[in-house]
């Protein structure tokens, strides 16, 4: 059973949602404030966060940034953000800050369950798929798929689970152009309610982390490809 932590100041939401999600093997706990969430995360293990965008103390976007920028063991935990509106701006900001998915309020509980299943399956299967001790080596960049580690000549590069999966997907086939829709369908495992702007956000975020390497190339009206050459036999 997967353990979920809901962070939402709507106290009436938790009980019916917990009852519904239980049929999908989800155990839902809930808090109403970010400070309480941090305390629970420090004491217990959770598999994913459901994070409302509007919260007391700090909003959900600031909390997402706090989680992703921290050093705690849960910093790479899957995060599904809830937004009060289906606003593209809210979705863009959430993804830029490291959220794995989003859902606009009001939402159908069945869709929430489906999206949670998708991001948890992705987090679970990625390490298994990377089991062979494969080291992808390029000029200035190494990707160790056995340890899920990415390092440049200047040191380790911290990526979220989604960023890592996208990088590996592109790096396994250097030079191949992946369309935005293809990337979204590969990463999310479903075709419903996707927007191609999400890929641009992910790539932009990854480029900042990979600087000064120019690892990701944009092909106008086509998509993205991995552009670093393989590390030469005499490389470090």
GUDOFI-577157 format. One record per residue (C-alpha): residue number from 1; residue in one letter; x, y, z. Coordinates in steps of 0.02 Angstrom, whole numbers. Example, Ala and Ser with C-alpha at 12.3 -4.5 7.8 and 13.67 -1.06 7.14 Angstrom:
<zafis>
+-----+------+--------+--------+--------+
| pos | code |     px |     py |     pz |
+-----+------+--------+--------+--------+
|   1 |    A |    615 |   -225 |    390 |
|   2 |    S |    684 |    -53 |    357 |
+-----+------+--------+--------+--------+
</zafis>
This chain:
<zafis>
+-----+------+--------+--------+--------+
| pos | code |     px |     py |     pz |
+-----+------+--------+--------+--------+
|   1 |    X |      0 |      0 |      0 |
|   2 |    X |     68 |    170 |    -50 |
|   3 |    X |     68 |    304 |     85 |
|   4 |    X |     17 |    478 |     30 |
|   5 |    X |     26 |    644 |    121 |
|   6 |    X |   -106 |    774 |     76 |
|   7 |    X |    -63 |    954 |    117 |
|   8 |    X |   -223 |   1055 |    100 |
|   9 |    X |   -308 |   1178 |    217 |
|  10 |    X |   -480 |   1114 |    167 |
|  11 |    X |   -512 |   1000 |    316 |
|  12 |    X |   -670 |    929 |    236 |
|  13 |    X |   -572 |    856 |     91 |
|  14 |    X |   -463 |    728 |    180 |
|  15 |    X |   -589 |    603 |    250 |
|  16 |    X |   -691 |    568 |     92 |
|  17 |    X |   -535 |    569 |    -15 |
|  18 |    X |   -447 |    446 |    101 |
|  19 |    X |   -600 |    332 |     93 |
|  20 |    X |   -603 |    338 |    -97 |
|  21 |    X |   -416 |    314 |   -123 |
|  22 |    X |   -412 |    163 |     -8 |
|  23 |    X |   -492 |     60 |   -146 |
|  24 |    X |   -337 |     91 |   -250 |
|  25 |    X |   -219 |     35 |   -111 |
|  26 |    X |   -177 |    212 |    -57 |
|  27 |    X |   -165 |    259 |    127 |
|  28 |    X |   -194 |    446 |    140 |
|  29 |    X |   -137 |    554 |    286 |
|  30 |    X |   -175 |    740 |    289 |
|  31 |    X |   -110 |    901 |    365 |
|  32 |    X |   -169 |   1080 |    339 |
|  33 |    X |     -5 |   1174 |    358 |
|  34 |    X |    168 |   1160 |    279 |
|  35 |    X |    252 |   1160 |    450 |
|  36 |    X |    149 |   1008 |    500 |
|  37 |    X |    194 |    925 |    335 |
|  38 |    X |    380 |    947 |    367 |
|  39 |    X |    360 |    872 |    540 |
|  40 |    X |    268 |    720 |    470 |
|  41 |    X |    396 |    697 |    332 |
|  42 |    X |    536 |    698 |    460 |
|  43 |    X |    450 |    563 |    563 |
|  44 |    X |    367 |    449 |    435 |
|  45 |    X |    395 |    378 |    262 |
|  46 |    X |    278 |    432 |    123 |
|  47 |    X |    278 |    382 |    -60 |
|  48 |    X |    206 |    542 |   -133 |
|  49 |    X |    140 |    714 |    -89 |
|  50 |    X |    -25 |    791 |   -143 |
|  51 |    X |      5 |    977 |   -125 |
|  52 |    X |   -124 |   1116 |   -136 |
|  53 |    X |    -67 |   1276 |   -218 |
|  54 |    X |   -150 |   1390 |    -89 |
|  55 |    X |    -94 |   1361 |     90 |
|  56 |    X |    -67 |   1460 |    251 |
|  57 |    X |    113 |   1497 |    308 |
|  58 |    X |    179 |   1477 |    130 |
|  59 |    X |     92 |   1435 |    -32 |
|  60 |    X |    108 |   1264 |   -113 |
|  61 |    X |    227 |   1328 |   -244 |
|  62 |    X |    348 |   1392 |   -112 |
|  63 |    X |    332 |   1227 |    -19 |
|  64 |    X |    369 |   1129 |   -178 |
|  65 |    X |    524 |   1236 |   -203 |
|  66 |    X |    573 |   1206 |    -21 |
|  67 |    X |    559 |   1017 |    -41 |
|  68 |    X |    653 |   1009 |   -206 |
|  69 |    X |    791 |   1125 |   -145 |
|  70 |    X |    820 |   1037 |     19 |
|  71 |    X |    940 |    899 |     69 |
|  72 |    X |    815 |    787 |    158 |
|  73 |    X |    784 |    608 |    100 |
|  74 |    X |    613 |    656 |     33 |
|  75 |    X |    675 |    792 |    -85 |
|  76 |    X |    646 |    684 |   -240 |
|  77 |    X |    477 |    616 |   -183 |
|  78 |    X |    343 |    626 |   -319 |
|  79 |    X |    234 |    782 |   -300 |
|  80 |    X |     61 |    806 |   -374 |
|  81 |    X |      3 |    986 |   -360 |
|  82 |    X |   -178 |   1042 |   -346 |
|  83 |    X |   -219 |   1212 |   -420 |
|  84 |    X |   -374 |   1313 |   -384 |
|  85 |    X |   -391 |   1351 |   -568 |
|  86 |    X |   -344 |   1256 |   -724 |
|  87 |    X |   -234 |   1404 |   -760 |
|  88 |    X |    -87 |   1373 |   -876 |
|  89 |    X |     16 |   1493 |   -770 |
|  90 |    X |    -10 |   1390 |   -613 |
|  91 |    X |     33 |   1229 |   -704 |
|  92 |    X |    188 |   1305 |   -781 |
|  93 |    X |    250 |   1373 |   -613 |
|  94 |    X |    219 |   1207 |   -527 |
|  95 |    X |    316 |   1109 |   -658 |
|  96 |    X |    456 |   1235 |   -658 |
|  97 |    X |    475 |   1212 |   -470 |
|  98 |    X |    489 |   1023 |   -486 |
|  99 |    X |    312 |    955 |   -471 |
| 100 |    X |    286 |    791 |   -564 |
| 101 |    X |    105 |    822 |   -612 |
| 102 |    X |    -41 |    940 |   -580 |
| 103 |    X |   -230 |    931 |   -564 |
| 104 |    X |   -351 |   1076 |   -565 |
| 105 |    X |   -484 |   1094 |   -430 |
| 106 |    X |   -623 |   1038 |   -427 |
| 107 |    X |   -561 |    868 |   -482 |
| 108 |    X |   -631 |    694 |   -505 |
| 109 |    X |   -558 |    575 |   -373 |
| 110 |    X |   -538 |    441 |   -507 |
| 111 |    X |   -425 |    554 |   -609 |
| 112 |    X |   -323 |    594 |   -454 |
| 113 |    X |   -301 |    408 |   -421 |
| 114 |    X |   -248 |    379 |   -602 |
| 115 |    X |   -120 |    517 |   -598 |
| 116 |    X |    -50 |    456 |   -432 |
| 117 |    X |    -35 |    280 |   -502 |
| 118 |    X |     60 |    349 |   -652 |
| 119 |    X |    189 |    451 |   -557 |
| 120 |    X |    215 |    313 |   -429 |
| 121 |    X |    234 |    181 |   -564 |
| 122 |    X |    360 |    291 |   -652 |
| 123 |    X |    460 |    314 |   -491 |
| 124 |    X |    453 |    128 |   -454 |
| 125 |    X |    495 |     60 |   -626 |
| 126 |    X |    634 |    182 |   -670 |
| 127 |    X |    762 |    104 |   -552 |
| 128 |    X |    713 |    -72 |   -609 |
| 129 |    X |    731 |    -24 |   -790 |
| 130 |    X |    902 |     47 |   -750 |
| 131 |    X |    961 |   -110 |   -662 |
| 132 |    X |   1099 |   -154 |   -788 |
| 133 |    X |   1256 |    -61 |   -734 |
| 134 |    X |   1257 |     49 |   -888 |
| 135 |    X |   1367 |    203 |   -891 |
| 136 |    X |   1324 |    328 |  -1026 |
| 137 |    X |   1477 |    435 |  -1055 |
| 138 |    X |   1481 |    595 |  -1156 |
| 139 |    X |   1599 |    742 |  -1172 |
| 140 |    X |   1580 |    830 |  -1004 |
| 141 |    X |   1438 |    721 |   -939 |
| 142 |    X |   1418 |    546 |   -865 |
| 143 |    X |   1252 |    460 |   -830 |
| 144 |    X |   1260 |    309 |   -715 |
| 145 |    X |   1093 |    222 |   -741 |
| 146 |    X |   1129 |     90 |   -609 |
| 147 |    X |   1146 |    222 |   -472 |
| 148 |    X |   1033 |    352 |   -556 |
| 149 |    X |   1173 |    479 |   -543 |
| 150 |    X |   1218 |    616 |   -664 |
| 151 |    X |   1384 |    705 |   -654 |
| 152 |    X |   1475 |    837 |   -755 |
| 153 |    X |   1661 |    870 |   -752 |
| 154 |    X |   1622 |   1004 |   -621 |
| 155 |    X |   1527 |    886 |   -504 |
| 156 |    X |   1361 |    800 |   -472 |
| 157 |    X |   1201 |    866 |   -552 |
| 158 |    X |   1042 |    851 |   -450 |
| 159 |    X |    889 |    809 |   -556 |
| 160 |    X |    711 |    768 |   -509 |
| 161 |    X |    643 |    597 |   -558 |
| 162 |    X |    555 |    667 |   -711 |
| 163 |    X |    707 |    767 |   -766 |
| 164 |    X |    818 |    614 |   -747 |
| 165 |    X |    701 |    504 |   -849 |
| 166 |    X |    692 |    632 |   -989 |
| 167 |    X |    881 |    651 |   -993 |
| 168 |    X |    909 |    462 |  -1000 |
| 169 |    X |    776 |    442 |  -1134 |
| 170 |    X |    862 |    569 |  -1245 |
| 171 |    X |   1039 |    513 |  -1204 |
| 172 |    X |   1005 |    331 |  -1248 |
| 173 |    X |    975 |    386 |  -1428 |
| 174 |    X |   1089 |    536 |  -1461 |
| 175 |    X |   1039 |    635 |  -1613 |
| 176 |    X |    865 |    562 |  -1624 |
| 177 |    X |    730 |    696 |  -1623 |
| 178 |    X |    589 |    664 |  -1499 |
| 179 |    X |    429 |    763 |  -1525 |
| 180 |    X |    349 |    848 |  -1375 |
| 181 |    X |    197 |    734 |  -1383 |
| 182 |    X |    308 |    580 |  -1389 |
| 183 |    X |    405 |    639 |  -1237 |
| 184 |    X |    246 |    676 |  -1139 |
| 185 |    X |    169 |    508 |  -1179 |
| 186 |    X |    329 |    416 |  -1132 |
| 187 |    X |    351 |    509 |   -967 |
| 188 |    X |    171 |    515 |   -908 |
| 189 |    X |    112 |    349 |   -976 |
| 190 |    X |    -54 |    421 |  -1032 |
| 191 |    X |   -117 |    537 |  -1167 |
| 192 |    X |   -259 |    625 |  -1077 |
| 193 |    X |   -254 |    810 |  -1031 |
| 194 |    X |    -73 |    842 |  -1078 |
| 195 |    X |     -1 |   1006 |  -1138 |
| 196 |    X |    157 |   1016 |  -1241 |
| 197 |    X |    218 |   1170 |  -1148 |
| 198 |    X |    262 |   1052 |  -1004 |
| 199 |    X |    405 |    980 |  -1107 |
| 200 |    X |    475 |   1153 |  -1143 |
| 201 |    X |    472 |   1189 |   -956 |
| 202 |    X |    564 |   1027 |   -914 |
| 203 |    X |    697 |   1057 |  -1046 |
| 204 |    X |    722 |   1237 |   -991 |
| 205 |    X |    744 |   1181 |   -811 |
| 206 |    X |    866 |   1045 |   -861 |
| 207 |    X |    968 |   1163 |   -969 |
| 208 |    X |    996 |   1277 |   -820 |
| 209 |    X |   1057 |   1129 |   -716 |
| 210 |    X |   1170 |   1064 |   -856 |
| 211 |    X |   1251 |   1233 |   -895 |
| 212 |    X |   1375 |   1267 |   -971 |
| 213 |    X |   1352 |   1102 |  -1066 |
| 214 |    X |   1241 |   1116 |  -1219 |
| 215 |    X |   1171 |    941 |  -1203 |
| 216 |    X |    993 |    972 |  -1264 |
| 217 |    X |    959 |   1037 |  -1438 |
| 218 |    X |    795 |   1112 |  -1497 |
| 219 |    X |    735 |   1079 |  -1673 |
| 220 |    X |    603 |   1207 |  -1719 |
| 221 |    X |    430 |   1131 |  -1744 |
| 222 |    X |    504 |    957 |  -1719 |
| 223 |    X |    560 |    929 |  -1540 |
| 224 |    X |    720 |    896 |  -1443 |
| 225 |    X |    872 |    786 |  -1456 |
| 226 |    X |   1028 |    747 |  -1354 |
| 227 |    X |   1177 |    835 |  -1433 |
| 228 |    X |   1334 |    792 |  -1335 |
| 229 |    X |   1463 |    681 |  -1424 |
| 230 |    X |   1520 |    519 |  -1342 |
| 231 |    X |   1670 |    537 |  -1228 |
| 232 |    X |   1827 |    485 |  -1322 |
| 233 |    X |   1924 |    333 |  -1267 |
| 234 |    X |   2058 |    447 |  -1201 |
| 235 |    X |   1933 |    555 |  -1105 |
| 236 |    X |   1939 |    573 |   -917 |
+-----+------+--------+--------+--------+
</zafis>
